[in-house]
Amino acid sequence: VVLPLAEHLDRNKLRQTLADPKQKNSTRFFAAKNLELIARHRRGETIGISCLTIGHARVLHLPGELFVEYQLNAQKLRPDLFVAMAAYGDYAPGYIGTEIAYGQGGYETSPGASKTSPKIEGVLIGAVKKLLDVRHVSEGPVLGHITSNSAMIWARCSHPGMYGLVVREGTGPGTKVLKQASDERDNCVVWELRGLRPGTRYQYAIEDAGKQLIANHSFTTLPAGGLDTVRIGFASCANEDKGSAEVWRQMHAADPHAVVLLGDTPYIDSTTLSFQRRRYAEFARAEGFKELVRSRSLYSTWDDHDIGRNDTDGNLKHKENARRAFTEYRPQPSYGDGQRGIYTKFRRGGVEVFLLDARYFAGTEPSPFDKDQPSLLGAEQWKWLLRELNASTAPFKILASGMVWNGAVRPGKKDHWGTYPHERKALLEFIGREKISGVVLVGGDIHRTRVLRHQTTSLAGYEIPELITSPVHDGVIANMDVPHPALIHDSGEPNTCLIISADTKAKPAKLIARFINKDGRAFYETEYTRNQLSPAIN
């Protein structure tokens, strides 16, 4: 397993301590030791956990100096066996407490004694369950795409085999849908439910051979007539840390009808399939996030770090591994053209969201608008986008991209729509020619919150806004504060997300964008009416 490290391990401070000859040798030694622990973690190195089987006895061998609760938990998992535990398999992490113990104080979970975060309990118990052959849901559940009569539920199971999803309305008998988990899909399962009733709340549980593994979760199908008021949460650039967890909790409190991840969710920076899978699994267990998506639909695209490398385009080697992991771990209504890319769309009330894939095809083929220039989206994705955008009846149409829609970025950065001006111009001209109203651009990636009002009237028929939300974590990038003639707002606020609300009962219909931080404070808000986002009538 990869042990989640404590937040107090600061690499820069440890380097300063190691380089300081005035520090005691013992202090510098421990700094070096902790730096190596961080380096191992950053390299993705695992710490071995094993189980020795002797007849009906099992001897678990785990790292660190463990609290006795781990031994007691293991015995409860398999009361039919004699279960013992040996520790000190790797002593670099020091004491390893339970999740609750880290909030209770005491020497053993203090920064001087323990090098792991409270999330360590979930990681180790999950590994123990696997070693003791205890079938369980290791990640999830996650609510995927829902309509008025259908729903998707995702989970990752610990073992291959048949698992049942039991769906119940009120106190009724319930319906069970069976689905096979297999190593081929890393034991990820998606149950697709059909024939549901509109506007109805359903309880759901996951079972294995009649034994309940997960229970007490619910979802509500969309009403037959749609939603008059809808809220959608947008987020990009997240870690599995405390600040990110607070952002997810604030988004939860905003009660969105859907959650959209714009990319760098998670950070992966590798196209190795096993590492891709591991990072998606770790992100699925992130505090705040896992609670949010159990009952609110999750939709995703990716950006550079999750497809596999910083600032990359579609010429990335082994990108098919990234797509495979994405399709295994993210329950979407569709994935690109079925073979390439991950673009998709969904609608909630008066908002239709087009989730674009600005990485997989970028720079890999000529542009359909200028054969002498590279394409960002690729010919097939362009056909899909223009067809579906023109067919949309939603008052508001959000074009969501992992990268930003303008070129105001740090020096040397090329992964943005400004690098493909011929395609951006073609899109705007299409919007104007077809008189498509209500278009709003959304992006992430640059670790800043920005709002722009593009002067696109001559091309699109009206001024199209761009909303940039980033980051969920606290890594603000100062040199991304670059001037742009359309810029209305810029802030380097850490731990942020965007809540977009649309009210189609208002006259005229309106869309409100609220940028909130981890304290739930709306630090910037703006509003657009349907009239403002429509071509002028001559």
N, C-alpha and C positions, 0 to 999 in steps of 0.2 A: 504494500500500500504506500501511498504518498501521504505523509503526516502533515496536516495543516499547521503551519507555524504561527506562533504567537505574534501579535501585532507589535509588541515591544521590541522585537528584533529589528533594529535599524541598521542597515548595512553601512551607511555613511558614518554614523557615530562609532560603529565597531571598527571601521577602518582607521578612524582618527585615533581611537584608543590603541590599536595595534601599532600605529606609527609613532606614538608618543613615548619617547625614552624615559620620561619622568614617571610613567605609570609603573606599578609593581609588575614584576615578571608574571606573577600569577594572574593578575588582571589582564595583561596582554595575552597570556595563554588562553584564557577563557574567551577573549574576544576573537582570537584566531579559530578556536573551536566552533564558536557560533557562526563565524563567517563561512566556515566550511559546511556547516549544516544548511545555511541559506543557499550556498552554491549548489549543494546536492539537490535541494528542493527546486531551484531554478532550472537545473539540468533534467528535471523530471525523474530523478533516481528514486527507486522504491526501496522500502525497508521490508525485508522478508518476515512473514508470519507463517508459522507452520503448525501442523498437528500430527502427533505420533499416535498411531492406532495400535493397541495391544488388546485383542479380544474385544470386550465391551468397554474398555477404558480408552479415554482420549486425553492426551496431554498437549495442551496448547502452549506454544512458545511465542511470547510477545515482546515488544521493545519497551525500554524505559522501566521506571519504577512505578508500577500501577497501583491504583487504589483497589481495595479488596472488592469493591462493587463489580469490577469486571469479572472476577472469579465467580461471584454469586450469580451474576447475569448469565454467564455461560452455563452454569449448572441448571438454571431455570429453563434454558432453551432446550436442553436434552435431559429431562429427568429420568429417562430410560437408560442413561449411560452413567458411568463413573467419569466425571470430568474434573481434571486438575489443570493447573496453569503454572507455567514458569515464565519469569520476566527476565529483564536485562539482556534481551536478544541484541539490542543496539541501544547503548546508554546515552547517545547524543541528545535525545529529547529530555532527559532528566525525569522528574516526576511527571506522571500523567494522571490528571484528575478526571472526575466526571464533569459533565457539562455544567451541572448546577453548582459544583464545588468552586468553579472559577469565579463565581459571583459572590461567594460566601467569605472570601478572605482566607488567611492562614498561610503558613510558610510554604507548604508543598505546592501551591498553585501561584506563588508569587513570581515576579519576573526573574528573581535570582535562582529559582529552583526548577521552574517548568518552562520549556521552550515551545510548547504546543498551545493551540487555541482551544476554546471550548468545543469546537466542532470535532475534536479528536474522538469523542465518545461515539458519535455516529459512524465514523470511519472504522474504528476498531470493532464495534459490535457488528457492523455489516460484514467485516472480514471473518469474525468468529462464526457468524451464522453460516457463511459459505463453507468454512472448514468443518463445521459440525453438520453440514448437509441439512440446514434448516431452510425450507423454501419460504421466500418472503418477497415483498415488493421493495426493491433496493432504491429506486428513484420514482418519483411521481406519487400520485396521479397528476396528470395535467389535462385540463380541458382544452380541446382543440376547436376546430371549426364547428359552429352550431348554426342551425336555421330554425324555421318554425316547426319542422317535423323531423329533424335529425340532429345528431351530435357525435363528436369523436372524443374518445377518452384514451390518453396515452399513459403507459407505465413501463418501467423496466423491471423485469423479474430476475430473481437470483439464479434460477435454474431453467434449463429448457423444459418444456412440458405444456400441458393444456391448462389455461387459466380462465376463470369465468368472471364476467362482469354482470352483477345483478342490479337491475334498474327498477325502482319502485316509485309509484305515484301515491302519495299519502300512505295509508296503511294497507294498500293492496298487496296481492301475493308476489308481485314482481316478475320480471322476465330476465332470464339468464342468456347471455351471449358468450360463446366459447371462442377462444383464440389461442393459437399455438405460439409459444415463445421458443426461439431457436438461436443457436450460436451464430447462424448466418446473419442475423440482424441484431447481434449483441444482446439477445433476449429482450429487445424492445417490442412492445405490443401496442397496437391501436385497435380498439373496439369501435366499430362503426354502427351506430344505432339508427334505425329507420322506423317510420310509422309512429313517431311521437306526436303528442298533442300540442298545438300552439299555445304559447304563453303559460306553460305549465312547469311547476317546480318538481324536479325528480331527485330522489335520493339514490346514491349508487354505492356499491361495495365491490371489492375484488375478492374472489374466492379461489382456493386451490383444493380440489377434491372435497368440496363441502365445508372446508375450514376457512373462516373469514380472515383475510390478511389485512385489508384496509376497509374502513367503514366510516359512516357519518359525514359523507361529503355530498354535495348537491350541485345542481345546475338548473337554469331556467331556460326553456326554449323561447325563441323570439315570438312575439305576438303576430297573429296572422296579418294584421294591417300595418306592421312595422312600428317603429318607435318614433314618437314625435320629438323627443329629446334624447340625445345620445352622447355618451362620454367615452373617449378613447384615450388611453395612455400611451405615450411614445417615449422610448428611452434608448440610449446608446452608451457604449463604453462603460462597462460595469465589471467590478471585481466581486469576489466572494468575501467581502470585508464588512466591517461594522457600519461604515458610512453608506455603502450601497444598500445594506439591509434596511437602514432607516428610510432610504428613498423608496424602496419597494413597499414599505409599510405605509408611507404617506400616499403612494399611488393607490394602495388598497383602501385607505380611508376615503379617497376621492370617489370610490365605487365606480370604476370604469366598466363599460359593457364589453370591452376588449382591450388587450394589451399588445402593443406592437414593439418588437425589438428591431432596432435599425442596424445592428451589427456591433462587432467587438463585444459580443455577448454570447460566449466568453472570448477571452484572449487565448489563442491557441498557438499561433506562429509555428506550425508544423503541418505537413500533409501526411504524416505517418498515421495510418488508420487507427492503430491502437491508441495513440496519443490523442487524436481527434476525439475518439469515443470517450476516453477517460476525462477529458476536459468538459465535454457536454454533460457527462454524468455528475461531475463535481459541481457544475453550475446549476444543474437541476436540484441539487441538495442545498443550494444557498439559502441562508436564513432570510426571511421576508419574501423572497421570490417564490419559494416553493408553496407558501401559504397563499400567495396572491393568485397563482394560476391553477389552483385546484378547482375553482368555481368561476373563473373568468377566462374567456377564450384567449389563447395565445397564438399570435401570428408573428412570423420572423422573416427577415432577410439577413444577409451577412455583409460584412465589410472586410477590410484587408486582413486583420489579425485572425478572424475566425475562418476565413477561407485558407489562410496558411502563412502569410508573410506581410510585414509592414509595407504599405504603399504599393502593393503588387497589382498587376493587371492579370488578364486571363492566360498569359503565357507561363503561368506557374506550373511546374512539373507536379504530377500526381494530384492535381486538383480534383480528380474524380473520387479520390478518397475523402476529401472534404465534403463533396456532395453526398456521398454515401452516408457518412456519419450524420449529416444534416437531415437527410430523409429518414434516418432511423430514429433520431431524437426529437424532431420537431413535427408535430401533427398538423399538416397544412391541407387545404382543400385541393391543392395541386402543386407540382414541382416543375417549373419551367415547361418545356415541351414534352416532358415525360422521360427524356433521356439526358438532356443537358440543361443546366441552369436551375434556378430555384424560384423564379418570379411567380407571383400569384396575386389574387385579389379577393376582397370580401366586402360585404356591405352591412352597415348597421344604420337603420333609420335613414336619415337624409344624407349620410356620408358613405361614399364608396372609396375604399383605400386600395391603391394599386402599389403593391410591394415590388419594386424593381430590383433586378440583379445587375449591379453595376461593376461586377468583378469577373464573373466566369467567362464572358465573351470579350471583355475589353482588350482592344489591340490585337485580336486574333483573326480578324477578317475585314475586308473593305467596308466602308460605310455605305448603306443603301442610298444615301443622299449625296455622296461624293466619293466615287470609286478610288480617288487618289488620296483619300484620308482614311484613317482607321475608324472602326466603329466602337462605340462604348457598349451598346446594348446588344448588338448583333442583329442580323436581318430578321430572324424568326421572332425574337422578342419585340422588335419594332412592329412587325405585322400584328402581333397579339395586342400590344399596347394601343396602337392607333385604332384597331377594330373595336376593342372593348371600351376605350375611352369615348369613342364616337357613339357607341350603343348605350352608354350609361344614362340612366334617367335620374340619378341622384342629384339633388341641388348642389352638393359640394363633392368635389372629386380631389382626393389627396394623392399626389404622386410622391411616394416615399422612397428615398434612396439612402443607402448607407453613407455615401459621400455627399458633399455639399454641391449646390447647383451653381456656384459662382467661383471665380478665380482668386478671391481675396484670401490667400493662405500664406503660410510661412514660405520663405525663399526656398526654391528647389523642389517643392512638393508638386507633383504632377497628377495625382489621382483625385481629380475633381471634374465637374462638368465643363469648367472653363478650358480644359485641354481639348475638348471636343465641341468647339463653338458651332460647327456645321450641323451637328445633331441637335444641339440645344435650339438653334435657330429654326431647324426643320420642325421641331415639336411646337414651338411657339406659332409658326406660320400655319401649322395644321389646326391648332386651337382657334386661330383667327378665321381661317378659311371655312371651317366647319361650325363656327359660332358656338364653341363649347364654353359654357359658363361654369363658374364655381371652382376653378382650378386653384389649388394651394400646393406649394412645394414644401416638402419636409426633408431634412437631412440631419446628419450627426457628425461623427468622426473627429472633429477638430478641437474638442475639449474646450468649447466655449458656447455660451448661449448668444444667438444672434437673430435679429429680425431684419429682413430687407423687404423693400417694396420696389420691385423691378419696373423700370420704365419700358414696358412691353406693349403699350397701347398700339403702336404702329404695326406690330406683328400679330399680337393676340387679340387686340380689341379692347383690352383693359390692363390695368397694372396688376401683375401677379405677385403675391407675397411669397416669401421664403422664410420658413421657421426652422432654426437649427437648434437642436437640443443635445447637449453633451457637456460634461460627463456625469454618469451616475456615481462613479468613484470620485476621488478628490484631486485627481491629477490635471489641474487646469494648465493650459499652455499659453504663456503670456505673449509669445511672438506670433500667435494666430490673431491678435487684435490688429488686423490689417484694414486700412481704409477702403471703402467702396462707395460709389456715388449713390447706391440704393440703400445704404445702411441706415436703419432707424434706431436700432438698439444693439449694444454689445455689452456683455458682462462676463467676467471670469469667476462665476459662481461655482463652487464645488458641489458635488452631490445634488444633482438636479434631474428633473424630468419634465415632460410637457403633457398637459391635459388639454385636449381639444374637445369642446362641447359644441353641439349643433342643435339649434332649436328651429324646427320647421313650422311650428305653430305661430311663431312671431311673424309680423308683417312689416318689412320683408323678412324672410328667413335669415338667421344670423349664425355666425360661427365665432366662438370665443376661444382664444388660445391663452392658457395660463401656464407660466413656467414656475414651478415650485421647487423648494429645496428640502433638505432632509428634516427640517423643522415644520414643514407644511406651509411655510410662508410663500405666498405668491409674490415673487420679486419683480415680475414683469407680466403685464396682461395687455392684450390687444384684441380688437373685435373687427369683423368684416361682415357686411351684409351681402345678401345675394345680388342686390343691385350694383354694389361696388365691384363685384366679381362677374360682371356681365358686359358684353359689348354694348356700346352706345347705340341707341335706336335712332336712325336717321329719318 
